[in-house]
């Protein structure tokens, strides 16, 4: 074999195979496309979630909810809702629970990934927590699949309702009872009776403004009874 032939053979053996180059380029392109598609999917999902939350907020605000905040926590598993209480009565509380549950149901129906909603109502004038409740995504899914009636879903959510104001009133009433004897009995009766939020709902204004006066009025009625008897 001549020297020229040796060089040609050597050159062929050391040169890169064009087919290998094409295969590598194809693999790199496919990997890049896969990453791009994944990023596009994530962006689309995030946009869909944002749209669902925006619609949820708009629904509540159209029902006169104010200072509405929505935040996904625990890697999006928990949806936290905050808002100013719309009123102080039991009917106000019940309406809030139904509107919030309805909005959360819509987000689940639109495939927002979530395990539960945690809703907190605040007092408008000072931002103090009044009460809170929870709606589990599994309950909503049961409703959407026909396993629960709407009223049953609302009942489950209402059973999670906790009134911070009522708890504070109970503590205050018990404290007054220790100091003044039987005065706590009438206070306890008011907070223990009733459904969501008690007979008078949140009672934040009535309890704080008329708690002492209520005892005085009770005394007046008793005195009135004595006068009639006299």
N, C-alpha and C positions, 0 to 999 in steps of 0.2 A: 504494500500500500504506500502510495506516495505521500509526501509531507502535506500536500494540499488536501488530499483526501482525508488525512487524519484530522486536520483542522476543521474541515467541514463536518465530519462525524462528531467531533468534540463540541462544535458549536451547536449542533442539533440536540445533543444530549444535555447541554446546560441551559439552553434557552427555555423560558416559561411556556407552557402549553396554552395557547389561546383559549381553548375550551375551559381550562381551569379558571382562567381570568374571568371568563363570562359567567361561570357558575358562582364564583365568589361575589361578583357584582350583583348577580341575581339574588343571592341570599341576603346581601346587605340591603338591597332595595326592598325585599320582602319584609325584613326585620324593621326597617324604617317605616314602611307602610303600616305594619302591625302596631308599632308604637303610636303612630299618628292616628290610626283608627281608634285605639284605646283612649288616647287623649281627647279625641273628638267625642267619644261616647261619654267620658267623664264630664266634659263641658256641657254636653246636651242634657245629661242627668242633673247636673247642678243648676242649669238654667230652668229645667222643668220644676225642680224643687223650689227655686226662687219664685217662679211664677205661681206655684201653688200657695206659698206662704204670702205672697203679695195679694192674691185673691182672698185668702183667709182674712188677712188684716182689713182689706177693703170691705168685706162682708160685715165684720164686727163694727167698723167705723160707720157704716151706713145704718147700723142699728143703734147709733148714738153712743158707742163705746169710745172712750177717750184715753189718750196716753197708752195706746196699744203697743206692746213690744212682743216680738216673736223671735226666739233664738233656739237653734239646735245645739244641744250639748251632748256630752258622752259620745263623741264621734257621730253625732247626728241621731243617735238612738232615742233620745228624749227631746221632746219639743216643749220648751218653756214659754208660757204665755203670761203676760202681766197686763193689767188694765185697771183703770179707775172704776170703782163700783158705780153702777148706774142708779142705784137707789138703796133705800134702807129696809124695804119691806120684804116679806117672804116671797111675794109675787115677783119682785125684782130679782131676787136670788134665783128663783126657779127659771125665769126667763133667760138670765145669763147662762145658766147651766145648759139650757136647751140650745141656745144660739151657738155657744162654744162647741158643744158636742156635734152639732150639725156641721159647723165649719171644719172640725177635725175629721169628721166622717168623709167630707168631700176630699180632703187632702189624702186620706188613705185610699179612697176610690181612685184618685189620680196617681196612685203608686208612690206616694212619698214614703220613704223608708223611715219607720219610726216604731218604737215599742210602746210608747205612752205619751200622753199630754199631761203636763202639770200646770194648772192654771191658778193664778193668785190675783185676788182683788185687793186694791189699795184704797184707802180713804183719800178722796180728792184733795182735801185741804192741807194735809200734812204728810201724805205718802205712807202712813202707817198700814201694816198688813191687817186686813179685816178678816179674810177667810181664804181658803184654798180647797181645791178638789182635783181629782185625777180621772182621766179617761184612758183605759187600756186599749191598745190597738187590737188586741185579740177579741175584745168585746165588739168593737166596731166591725171587725172582719166577720164575726158571728152574725151580726145584724145584716151585713151586706150579702152574706150567703144564705140568709133566710132562717138562720137558727135562733134569732132573737127578734122580738117585736120592738118597735121604736120606743114604746113606753118602758119596756123591760130594760133597754139600753140606758135610758135616762135614769131609771131607778138605780141601776148599778152605779152610775156616775154620782148620783145624788147621795148614795150611801157613803161615798168617800169624803163628803163635804165636812170640813172642820172650820168652825167659827172661832177665830182668835179672840174676838170681842166677847163672845159668850163665856169663853174660858176665863177671861180676865174678870168679867162680871161675877162669875161663880166664886173666884178667889176673893174678890172684894166683898161680896155678900157674906161669905163665910167669916171673913175677918170682922165685919160689922156685927155678925151674929155673936161672935165670941165676946165682943165688947158690950153689946147692948141686949143680949139675951135672945128673945124670940124674933127679933127683927129680921134675921136671916131666912126664916122660913118662907116669908112672902117673896123674898128675892130669889130663892132657889126654885120656887114653884114656877116663876116666869121663865127661867132659862131651861128648865127640864122639859116643859111642855112643847108641843108643836112638832113640825117636821123639820124641813131644811131651815136652819137659822132660828128656830123657835117660832112662836105665834106671831111675833112682831118682826121677823126677819133678822137683819143684822143688829138692830137696836142700838147702834152706836150713839145716835143723838138722844133718843128717848132715855136710855139708861144713864148716860152721863149727865144730862141736863135735869132730869126729873127724878133721879133715884131717891134723893132725900125728900123732895117734895111729895113723892108718892107716899112715903110713910106718913108725912104730915097730913096729906089728904085722907089717908086711911083713918088717921086719928080724928079728923074733922067729921068723917062719916059716922064714926063711932059716937062722937059727941052729939052729932045730930040725932042719932038713934036714942041717946039718953034723953035729949030734950023732948023728943016725941013721946018717949015713955013717960016723962014727967007730966 
